[in-house]
Amino acid sequence: MLTRYFRLTEAVQAGHWSLGPSTDEQDQELEAWTAHTSRQVPDRIKLRIREKGRRRDFNLVGASGVPVLHARMAALFAEFTPQEVQLVPVDIKGCGDEYSLLIATRVIDLSRMRTELTKAGDPQVFRAGGSPGTLIVSEHIQLLLERARLTGAAFEEV
C-alpha cells in the first residue's frame, strides 16, 4: 500500500501571533534561500514578532514560508525523522529557547513524486523541488502531529 503524503501548511487564526522575517546574529535579514538549501545556515536565527497574539506550535515565516516550530513539535520531528531534518535554534523575544527553524534535508520533485518516493525509500518529511517553502510529511507524521494537538498546523493531501 502506498504511503499517503500531506502538505504541512499554516492554519492562520484570529488572535494568534504573526512572526516577521528571519535575521542573523547581526540583525541582517536572511535571504529566502538560506533556510531551504544546503548553504551555510547561521547557528542561531532571530525572529521578530510582527503581530502580537497567542503563540502557535507551527509557524511559517518570510515570503518563502520557512517552518518555525515550538519545542513540542520540534521534539517529534527530532525523534521520528532525525536523518531527514535539521533544527536550528531561533531567538524570539520573550520565548527563550522554545522555537526552532526546521530544514527538511531531502528534496523531491512533486511532478515525479511517486517515482522519486519509491527510490527514496518512503521518506517521512521532505521539501518539494521547485517550491522550497512547501513541506511534505508522511501520513505517519501527520497523525503524530494531529494527536499531539499542536496549534497552527493544517494538512492538505498531495
VENZI-V956958 format. One record per residue. N is the residue number from 1. RES is the residue in one letter. SS is DSSP state (helix for helix, strand for strand, loop for the rest). Layout:
BEGIN
n: (N,N)
res: (RES,RES)
ss: (SS,SS)
END
This chain:
BEGIN
n: (1,2,3,4,5,6,7,8,9,10,11,12,13,14,15,16,17,18,19,20,21,22,23,24,25,26,27,28,29,30,31,32,33,34,35,36,37,38,39,40,41,42,43,44,45,46,47,48,49,50,51,52,53,54,55,56,57,58,59,60,61,62,63,64,65,66,67,68,69,70,71,72,73,74,75,76,77,78,79,80,81,82,83,84,85,86,87,88,89,90,91,92,93,94,95,96,97,98,99,100,101,102,103,104,105,106,107,108,109,110,111,112,113,114,115,116,117,118,119,120,121,122,123,124,125,126,127,128,129,130,131,132,133,134,135,136,137,138,139,140,141,142,143,144,145,146,147,148,149,150,151,152,153,154,155,156,157,158)
res: (M,L,T,R,Y,F,R,L,T,E,A,V,Q,A,G,H,W,S,L,G,P,S,T,D,E,Q,D,Q,E,L,E,A,W,T,A,H,T,S,R,Q,V,P,D,R,I,K,L,R,I,R,E,K,G,R,R,R,D,F,N,L,V,G,A,S,G,V,P,V,L,H,A,R,M,A,A,L,F,A,E,F,T,P,Q,E,V,Q,L,V,P,V,D,I,K,G,C,G,D,E,Y,S,L,L,I,A,T,R,V,I,D,L,S,R,M,R,T,E,L,T,K,A,G,D,P,Q,V,F,R,A,G,G,S,P,G,T,L,I,V,S,E,H,I,Q,L,L,L,E,R,A,R,L,T,G,A,A,F,E,E,V)
ss: (loop,loop,loop,loop,strand,strand,strand,strand,strand,strand,loop,loop,loop,loop,loop,strand,loop,strand,strand,strand,strand,strand,strand,loop,loop,loop,loop,loop,strand,loop,loop,helix,helix,helix,helix,helix,loop,loop,loop,loop,loop,loop,loop,loop,strand,strand,strand,strand,strand,strand,strand,loop,loop,strand,loop,loop,loop,strand,strand,strand,strand,loop,loop,loop,loop,strand,strand,strand,strand,strand,helix,helix,helix,helix,helix,helix,helix,helix,helix,helix,loop,loop,loop,loop,strand,strand,strand,strand,strand,strand,strand,strand,loop,loop,loop,loop,loop,loop,strand,strand,strand,strand,strand,strand,loop,loop,strand,strand,loop,helix,helix,helix,helix,helix,helix,helix,helix,helix,helix,helix,loop,loop,loop,loop,strand,strand,strand,strand,loop,loop,strand,strand,strand,strand,strand,strand,strand,strand,helix,helix,helix,helix,helix,helix,helix,helix,helix,loop,loop,loop,loop,loop,strand,strand,strand,strand,strand,loop)
END
